[in-house]
Amino acid sequence: MSEIEKRVLGKSGIEVTKIGLGLWAIGGDAWGEVDDRESLDLIDAALDMGINFYDTADVYGEGHSEVLLGRAMKNRRDQFIVATKIGWREFDDAKQTSQYDTVEKLIAGVESNLDRLQTDYVDLIQCHIDFRDPNMEIFVEGFQKLQEQGKVRSYGVSTSDFEYLKAFNADNMTAALQIDYSILNRTPEKDIFPYTIKNDLGVLVRGPLAMGILTGKFTKDSRFEDGDFRQRWHENEDEYRVFLNDLEKVEKLKALTDGRSLAQLAIQFTLQHPAVTLAIPGAKRVSQLEENVQAALLPPLTAEEFALIDSLTPPGGGRKIWPA
């Protein structure tokens, strides 16, 4: 297999493969049943394929995703670029605020991430809260102190809210943005991507497959297993209507799948935007991982292929895919 291209993650200076591995699913609490042994084998396979970037969070499986990544890294930490997130644990829904109301609490929280990961530093720490909560400045100050202590190499934020991003990056020290972006959701192209380019923020694309919709494997009759949050697409009338509309677009996109799968087309699309550093699609099986990696090695999409995509979702258009 050819080597995966590496790109620099914004002002962090860290070189990352343009395909990473999102580790939400291996937490085991949101995407249906998973097996820990298979999850560890998946990470092994990703390393063998040349992937160096792994994204997790403290709430994926209540920390189980981080624990598994920590086990996978044992005695080979130097082969991993590790990104994790913090913010949603014990979030106060009534007050719409995180528990991290002091820098000391924030630092202690990140140290618990490190404990689960069995490492003394992470390459990228991210604020997981996707809107401006009252403790935003504490996250920024805490992340910068952790940087000074050598416990994090860089920091970022996970959001699709442009005003919040600008506030979080007020001093232009933020290294990266994690954002939902796909053929179905091109909203970041309007304001956010020009801003990230201008301010040298690396961009991690989550949701390039739109929660699996852009794999082409779903129909209007598809059902999701217990424990899979996508069950709501059938339980909520409005979400089901949007799901059906998305499936109509997917059928038209199949015209572009000569020599590639629909999932590979979707990943290629995200990687060709000049603002994007890498995509971090999730996977539960090695076969899915192999398909994702191959997308990074295919020839770029042509102008004609982009024209068909534009006709379905115009530049800057589409809709945010939950959770965005």
Secondary structure, DSSP 8 states (H G I E B T S, - for coil): -----EEE-GGG--EEESB-EE-SGGGSSSBS---HHHHHHHHHHHHHTT--EEE--TTGGGGHHHHHHHHHHTT-GGG-EEEEEES-TT-BTTTTB-S--SHHHHHHHHHHHHHHHT-S-BSEEEE---S--TTHHHHHHHHHHHHHTTSBS-EEEE-S-HHHHHHHTTTS---EEEEE--SSB-GGGTTHHHHHHHTT-EEEEE-TTGGGGGGT---TT----TTBGGGHHHHSHHHHHHHHHHHHHHHHHGGG-TTS-HHHHHHHHHHTSTT--EE--B-SSHHHHHHHHHHTTS----HHHHHHHHHHS-TT-B---S--
